[in-house]
């Protein structure tokens, strides 16, 4: 009878060990399938702007606002002819703005007497001829020889196909992430499996030779040639 009890105990112990082994294997397999790797991939492309915008001002200083305004109006046809001769058709004449400059007394304090009125006439031009806008941005100062005071405020360059380019770069950045994951897992004889999640990083649009980055992204409009960089944070299953 004791032998039967002993055999029963041995069988029970074996059954318990077998169940424990199955559970352990199952748990190990489950943990392995839950293993993930997070990798950041990037891609970039150099593009050339296909449109440009230039904003400048005609400035006038005269004893009164009316005289300053009259001067700008006599100079406006000269500026328009200059732009027309350059082939510029898209011209926007914006509202004028100005302020008084006051005289100072002998002791250096400001008085209420007006020395002259400062008037600014902003003008914006646009063109798909990027080289032409770039040329005008520096050449227009030559109008000073005709008595016209020009102040260039900003010159901006744009690339119209950024939407399509961003999609292309994100695809390339995701592929780069997988290539990096393969390299990282090579020594372990594992491989990246299905993508679990993808998070798009901000785009950095910078001058070609710039190394600047920003958490908020950069959108450079000061350069004709631009470097567009995309980043993708990808989580893979490990298989």
Secondary structure, DSSP 4 states (H G I P E B T S, - for coil): -HHHHHHHHHHHHHHHHHHHHHHHHHHHHHHHHT-EEEEEEEEEEEEE--EEEEEEEEEEEESSHHHHHHHHHHHHHHHHHHHHHTT--EEEEEEEEEEEEEEE-TTS-EEEEEEEEEEEEEEEEEES-HHHHHHHHHHGGGGGGGT-EEEEEEEEEE-TTHHHHHHHHHHHHHHHHHHHHHHHHGGGT--EEEEEEEEE---EEEETT-----TT-EE--S-SEEEEEEEEEEEEEE-
